[in-house]
């Protein structure tokens, strides 16, 4: 077992999908690194939050960088077992569902905002988030990801 999640081969591959998908939809780089190992480390150590989930019927988080893990007050193993809907308070589920539907039509959403809740019950308001569909090299839909650098504890 690797000491840090980004050193795992599957996480290196997923990190590449995150950056390539972001570039595909937004036409700008999330990070600018050449190889999978450097991309994976740059994403994990980035000073902004990055999270993603898969395509399950009730999607489960499959990635969080250090910034996001700190915000949600969870370790990698715990976060990557969490259904993503549980990262938002129940009152905000409908708004979140509408946002996810918009992803299906344009591939990404900019300037998303909403209230999230940490494992300790700490609420925080995310602002100016970008959410995008994660795709592989063949364009197969693998999940969704989000990044944001602005949040406020409530």
Secondary structure, DSSP 8 states (H G I E B T S, - for coil): --SSGGGSHHHHHHHHHHHHHHHHHHSS-S---SSHHHHHHHHHH-SSEEEEE--STT-BEEEE-HHHHHHHT--HHHHTTSBGGGGB-GGGHHHHHHHHHHHHHHSEEEEEEEEEE-TTS-EEEEEEEEEEEEE-TT--EEEEEEEESEEEE-
